[in-house]
Amino acid sequence: MEALAIPVGAVIVSMLLFGVFMIFVGQNPFEVYQSIYKGAFGSWFSWQNTLQRASPIMLVALCTALPARLGLIVIGGEGALVIGAVATVTAAVAVEGAPPGLITTIMLSAGALAGGLWIAFVGALRHYRGVNETISSLLLNYIAIAVMSHLVTGAIRDPAMLHKPSSWHVGEANMLGSIPGMDVHWGLVVGVIACAAAYVLMRKTTFGFAGDMIGGNPRAARMAGLSVGPLIVATCFVGGAAAGLAGAIEVAAVQGRASSAIVVGYGYTGILIAFIARQNPLAVIPVAILLGGIRASGGLLQRWHDLPDATVLVMQGIIFIVILASEPLYGRFAIFQRRRT
């Protein structure tokens, strides 16, 4: 109950604060919230748009949620997503001519592998060299974007794309299709399966139990004989692989190629989702749908209320700050303590 009540209360407080902000900019907050609801969940078209945006951010959220079980604050999902997208394009070109189904499998695997290695490097720096994982993962985001920008303007640039530097196209035959009866790609199914698999891994296996021990007391975990370093690197790899898979899906299901269009802030939204979900992979799914809906409503706010499209980012920022401020409240309410006993 506590894990549900405090985040929900924090979101309600955030909505009140955002409503005050809307009043200061001359908007009716009730009308704005009504527009957000219509843009996110008001119609079948809105629902499909929301689910389309939710699929990558639920995968990227795992990049923060899984290492957090070990006490690590990794915010490198954006970089892992970008590197995964670049690896996806490169893999597609490397196996050109193979059966489409095989190419798609190789693309997704390459994206997941690249993202996993990218974040595993963060874990290795943290354990073996003492480098703060939050700082290193944040800096690696900028390095990943710079690497992609260098490649799409040079080695992997498609000369046919004159208006915007972009990589080669992976091929229409190799693209992920849509779920039957929906205008939503199969990445949504992949994201849900990944969250369920991550829940089983971290909550129902000895690997996850060992991770909880490290997160609770690393010194006691070492005394118990656990290999702390390899476990940290492995967990970071799994989280990074999820974010890299998100980048692969964005290429294979939406963009078709790597370019600056990949960098839309999904990685930073994933951080917020991981904190709201309290690092629970299953809770990531509904929270990702909620945040995906908020992001999907940005265009509607721009058209109906003459607000900038980035208004939804202001709302996300307020939610993030209030969620962080609510952390000290856990364990302080007597009603939840009595229920535990």
C-alpha positions as CSV (number, residue, x, y, z in Angstrom):
1,M,0.0,0.0,0.0
2,E,2.8,2.4,0.9
3,A,4.6,1.8,-2.5
4,L,1.3,2.7,-4.2
5,A,0.0,5.5,-2.0
6,I,3.1,7.7,-1.9
7,P,3.8,7.8,-5.7
8,V,0.1,8.4,-6.5
9,G,0.1,11.2,-3.9
10,A,3.2,12.6,-5.5
11,V,1.6,12.6,-8.9
12,I,-1.5,14.4,-7.5
13,V,0.7,17.1,-5.9
14,S,2.5,17.4,-9.2
15,M,-0.7,18.0,-11.1
16,L,-1.7,20.7,-8.6
17,L,1.6,22.4,-9.0
18,F,1.4,22.2,-12.8
19,G,-2.2,23.6,-12.6
20,V,-0.8,26.6,-10.7
21,F,1.8,27.0,-13.4
22,M,-0.9,26.9,-16.1
23,I,-2.8,29.7,-14.2
24,F,0.4,31.9,-14.2
25,V,0.7,31.5,-18.0
26,G,-3.0,32.4,-18.5
27,Q,-4.5,29.0,-19.1
28,N,-7.4,27.2,-17.4
29,P,-5.8,24.2,-15.8
30,F,-9.0,22.1,-16.0
31,E,-9.2,22.7,-19.8
32,V,-5.5,21.8,-20.1
33,Y,-6.0,18.6,-18.2
34,Q,-9.0,17.8,-20.3
35,S,-7.0,18.2,-23.4
36,I,-4.2,16.0,-22.1
37,Y,-6.7,13.3,-21.4
38,K,-8.2,13.6,-24.9
39,G,-4.8,13.6,-26.5
40,A,-3.7,10.5,-24.5
41,F,-6.8,8.3,-23.9
42,G,-9.8,10.1,-25.4
43,S,-10.2,8.0,-28.5
44,W,-8.9,4.8,-30.1
45,F,-6.5,6.9,-32.2
46,S,-5.2,8.6,-29.0
47,W,-4.7,5.2,-27.3
48,Q,-2.7,3.9,-30.2
49,N,-0.5,7.0,-30.3
50,T,0.0,6.6,-26.5
51,L,0.9,2.9,-26.8
52,Q,3.3,3.6,-29.7
53,R,5.2,6.0,-27.4
54,A,5.0,3.8,-24.4
55,S,6.8,0.8,-26.0
56,P,10.3,2.4,-26.1
57,I,10.2,4.2,-22.8
58,M,9.2,1.1,-20.9
59,L,12.3,-0.6,-22.2
60,V,14.5,2.4,-21.5
61,A,13.0,2.6,-17.9
62,L,14.5,-0.9,-17.2
63,C,18.0,0.6,-17.8
64,T,17.5,2.6,-14.6
65,A,15.2,0.3,-12.7
66,L,17.3,-2.8,-12.8
67,P,20.7,-1.3,-11.6
68,A,18.8,0.6,-9.0
69,R,18.0,-2.7,-7.3
70,L,21.7,-2.9,-6.6
71,G,21.9,0.7,-5.3
72,L,23.2,2.2,-8.6
73,I,21.6,5.3,-10.2
74,V,22.2,4.8,-13.9
75,I,20.8,7.5,-16.2
76,G,22.4,6.4,-19.4
77,G,19.3,5.0,-21.2
78,E,19.4,7.7,-23.8
79,G,23.0,6.8,-24.8
80,A,22.2,3.1,-24.8
81,L,19.2,3.7,-27.0
82,V,21.3,5.7,-29.5
83,I,24.1,3.2,-29.6
84,G,21.5,0.4,-30.1
85,A,20.0,2.3,-33.1
86,V,23.5,2.7,-34.7
87,A,24.3,-1.0,-34.2
88,T,20.9,-2.0,-35.6
89,V,21.6,-0.1,-38.9
90,T,25.2,-1.5,-39.1
91,A,24.0,-5.0,-38.5
92,A,21.3,-4.7,-41.2
93,V,23.8,-3.6,-43.8
94,A,26.3,-6.3,-42.8
95,V,23.9,-9.1,-43.4
96,E,22.2,-7.6,-46.4
97,G,20.7,-10.3,-48.7
98,A,19.8,-12.7,-45.9
99,P,16.1,-13.7,-45.3
100,P,14.1,-10.8,-43.9
101,G,13.2,-12.6,-40.7
102,L,16.8,-13.4,-40.0
103,I,17.9,-9.9,-40.7
104,T,15.2,-8.5,-38.2
105,T,16.4,-10.9,-35.5
106,I,20.0,-9.9,-36.1
107,M,19.1,-6.2,-36.0
108,L,17.3,-6.5,-32.7
109,S,20.0,-8.7,-31.2
110,A,22.8,-6.3,-32.3
111,G,20.9,-3.3,-30.8
112,A,20.4,-5.1,-27.5
113,L,24.1,-6.3,-27.4
114,A,25.4,-2.8,-28.1
115,G,23.2,-1.2,-25.5
116,G,24.1,-3.8,-23.0
117,L,27.9,-3.4,-23.5
118,W,27.5,0.4,-23.3
119,I,25.9,0.3,-19.8
120,A,28.0,-2.7,-18.6
121,F,31.0,-0.3,-19.1
122,V,29.3,2.0,-16.6
123,G,29.0,-0.8,-14.1
124,A,32.6,-1.8,-14.6
125,L,33.8,1.7,-14.1
126,R,31.8,1.9,-10.9
127,H,33.0,-1.3,-9.3
128,Y,36.6,-1.6,-10.5
129,R,37.6,2.1,-10.8
130,G,35.2,3.8,-8.3
131,V,33.8,6.1,-10.9
132,N,30.3,7.5,-10.0
133,E,27.8,5.7,-12.2
134,T,25.4,8.6,-12.4
135,I,28.1,11.0,-13.8
136,S,29.6,8.4,-16.1
137,S,26.3,7.3,-17.6
138,L,25.2,10.9,-18.1
139,L,28.4,11.7,-19.9
140,L,28.2,8.6,-22.0
141,N,24.8,9.9,-23.3
142,Y,26.5,12.8,-24.9
143,I,29.3,10.6,-26.3
144,A,26.8,8.2,-27.8
145,I,24.9,11.1,-29.5
146,A,28.2,12.5,-30.8
147,V,29.3,9.1,-32.2
148,M,26.0,8.8,-34.0
149,S,26.2,12.3,-35.4
150,H,29.7,11.6,-36.6
151,L,28.7,8.3,-38.3
152,V,25.5,9.6,-40.0
153,T,27.4,12.5,-41.5
154,G,30.3,10.2,-42.6
155,A,30.8,6.5,-42.6
156,I,27.1,5.3,-42.7
157,R,25.5,8.3,-44.3
158,D,22.9,7.7,-47.0
159,P,23.8,10.1,-49.9
160,A,20.2,10.1,-51.0
161,M,19.1,12.0,-47.8
162,L,20.0,15.5,-48.7
163,H,17.8,17.5,-46.3
164,K,18.9,15.8,-43.1
165,P,22.0,13.6,-42.4
166,S,20.8,10.0,-41.9
167,S,22.1,6.5,-42.1
168,W,21.3,3.9,-44.7
169,H,17.7,2.5,-44.5
170,V,17.4,-1.0,-43.1
171,G,15.0,-2.0,-45.8
172,E,11.2,-2.1,-45.9
173,A,11.2,-5.9,-45.9
174,N,13.1,-6.0,-42.6
175,M,10.9,-3.6,-40.7
176,L,8.7,-4.7,-37.8
177,G,5.0,-4.7,-38.7
178,S,2.0,-3.6,-36.7
179,I,0.0,-5.7,-34.3
180,P,-3.1,-7.0,-36.2
181,G,-6.1,-4.7,-35.7
182,M,-3.9,-1.9,-34.3
183,D,-1.7,0.9,-35.7
184,V,0.9,0.0,-33.1
185,H,4.1,-1.9,-33.9
186,W,5.2,-5.1,-32.3
187,G,7.6,-3.2,-30.1
188,L,4.8,-2.8,-27.5
189,V,4.6,-6.6,-27.1
190,V,8.4,-6.8,-26.9
191,G,8.4,-4.1,-24.2
192,V,5.7,-5.9,-22.1
193,I,7.5,-9.2,-22.4
194,A,10.8,-7.6,-21.4
195,C,9.3,-6.0,-18.3
196,A,7.7,-9.4,-17.3
197,A,11.0,-11.2,-17.8
198,A,12.9,-8.6,-15.8
199,Y,10.4,-9.0,-13.0
200,V,10.9,-12.7,-12.9
201,L,14.7,-12.3,-13.1
202,M,14.9,-9.7,-10.3
203,R,12.2,-11.0,-8.0
204,K,12.0,-14.8,-8.5
205,T,15.6,-16.0,-9.1
206,T,18.8,-16.3,-7.1
207,F,20.3,-13.7,-9.4
208,G,17.7,-11.1,-8.3
209,F,18.1,-12.1,-4.6
210,A,21.8,-11.6,-4.9
211,G,21.2,-8.2,-6.4
212,D,18.9,-7.2,-3.5
213,M,21.6,-8.2,-1.1
214,I,24.2,-6.0,-2.8
215,G,21.7,-3.1,-2.9
216,G,21.0,-3.6,0.8
217,N,24.6,-4.0,2.1
218,P,27.5,-4.5,-0.4
219,R,29.9,-5.4,2.4
220,A,27.6,-8.1,3.8
221,A,27.1,-9.4,0.3
222,R,30.9,-9.8,-0.1
223,M,31.2,-11.5,3.3
224,A,28.4,-13.9,2.2
225,G,30.7,-14.9,-0.8
226,L,28.8,-13.1,-3.6
227,S,30.8,-11.9,-6.6
228,V,29.7,-8.3,-6.4
229,G,31.6,-6.9,-9.4
230,P,30.4,-9.5,-12.0
231,L,26.8,-9.1,-10.6
232,I,26.9,-5.3,-11.0
233,V,28.3,-5.6,-14.5
234,A,25.8,-8.3,-15.5
235,T,22.8,-6.3,-14.1
236,C,24.0,-3.1,-15.9
237,F,24.3,-5.2,-19.1
238,V,20.7,-6.5,-18.8
239,G,19.4,-2.9,-18.2
240,G,21.5,-1.5,-21.1
241,A,20.3,-4.3,-23.4
242,A,16.7,-3.3,-22.8
243,A,17.5,0.3,-23.7
244,G,19.5,-0.8,-26.7
245,L,16.6,-3.0,-27.8
246,A,14.4,0.2,-27.6
247,G,16.8,1.9,-30.0
248,A,16.7,-1.1,-32.3
249,I,12.9,-1.1,-32.3
250,E,12.7,2.6,-33.0
251,V,14.8,2.0,-36.1
252,A,13.2,-1.3,-37.2
253,A,9.6,-0.2,-36.5
254,V,9.4,3.6,-36.8
255,Q,12.3,5.5,-38.3
256,G,13.9,2.9,-40.6
257,R,17.3,4.6,-40.2
258,A,19.5,6.2,-37.5
259,S,19.4,10.0,-37.3
260,S,18.9,12.9,-34.9
261,A,15.1,11.9,-34.9
262,I,16.1,9.1,-32.6
263,V,17.1,11.5,-29.9
264,V,13.8,12.7,-28.4
265,G,14.4,12.3,-24.7
266,Y,13.0,8.8,-24.2
267,G,16.0,8.0,-22.0
268,Y,15.2,10.8,-19.5
269,T,11.5,9.9,-19.5
270,G,12.6,6.4,-18.6
271,I,14.4,7.6,-15.5
272,L,11.2,9.2,-14.3
273,I,9.2,6.1,-14.9
274,A,11.7,3.9,-13.0
275,F,11.4,6.2,-10.0
276,I,7.6,6.3,-10.0
277,A,7.4,2.6,-10.4
278,R,9.8,2.1,-7.5
279,Q,12.1,0.0,-9.6
280,N,9.4,-2.7,-10.1
281,P,9.5,-3.9,-13.7
282,L,5.8,-4.8,-13.7
283,A,4.8,-1.4,-12.4
284,V,6.9,0.1,-15.2
285,I,4.2,-1.0,-17.8
286,P,1.3,1.1,-16.6
287,V,3.5,4.1,-15.6
288,A,5.1,4.0,-19.1
289,I,1.6,4.1,-20.6
290,L,0.7,7.1,-18.5
291,L,3.8,9.0,-19.4
292,G,3.5,7.9,-23.0
293,G,0.0,9.5,-23.0
294,I,1.3,12.7,-21.5
295,R,4.0,12.9,-24.2
296,A,1.4,12.1,-26.9
297,S,-0.8,15.0,-25.8
298,G,1.9,17.7,-26.5
299,G,0.8,18.4,-30.0
300,L,-2.8,18.8,-28.9
301,L,-1.8,21.4,-26.3
302,Q,0.1,23.3,-29.0
303,R,-2.9,23.4,-31.3
304,W,-5.7,24.0,-28.9
305,H,-4.1,26.2,-26.2
306,D,-1.2,27.8,-28.1
307,L,1.2,26.3,-25.7
308,P,4.7,25.1,-26.7
309,D,5.1,21.4,-27.4
310,A,7.6,21.2,-24.5
311,T,4.9,22.0,-22.0
312,V,4.5,18.3,-21.3
313,L,8.2,18.2,-20.5
314,V,7.6,20.9,-17.8
315,M,4.9,18.6,-16.4
316,Q,7.3,15.7,-16.4
317,G,10.0,17.8,-14.6
318,I,7.6,18.8,-11.9
319,I,6.6,15.1,-11.4
320,F,10.2,14.1,-11.2
321,I,11.1,16.7,-8.6
322,V,8.0,15.8,-6.4
323,I,8.8,12.1,-6.7
324,L,12.3,12.7,-5.5
325,A,11.1,14.9,-2.7
326,S,8.7,12.2,-1.6
327,E,11.5,9.6,-1.0
328,P,11.9,10.5,2.7
329,L,8.2,9.7,3.4
330,Y,8.7,6.0,3.0
331,G,8.5,4.2,6.4
332,R,7.2,7.3,8.2
333,F,3.4,6.6,8.2
334,A,2.1,4.6,11.2
335,I,-0.8,3.1,9.2
336,F,1.6,1.3,6.8
337,Q,3.8,0.2,9.7
338,R,0.8,-1.4,11.5
339,R,-0.2,-3.2,8.3
340,R,3.3,-4.6,7.9
341,T,3.1,-6.1,11.4
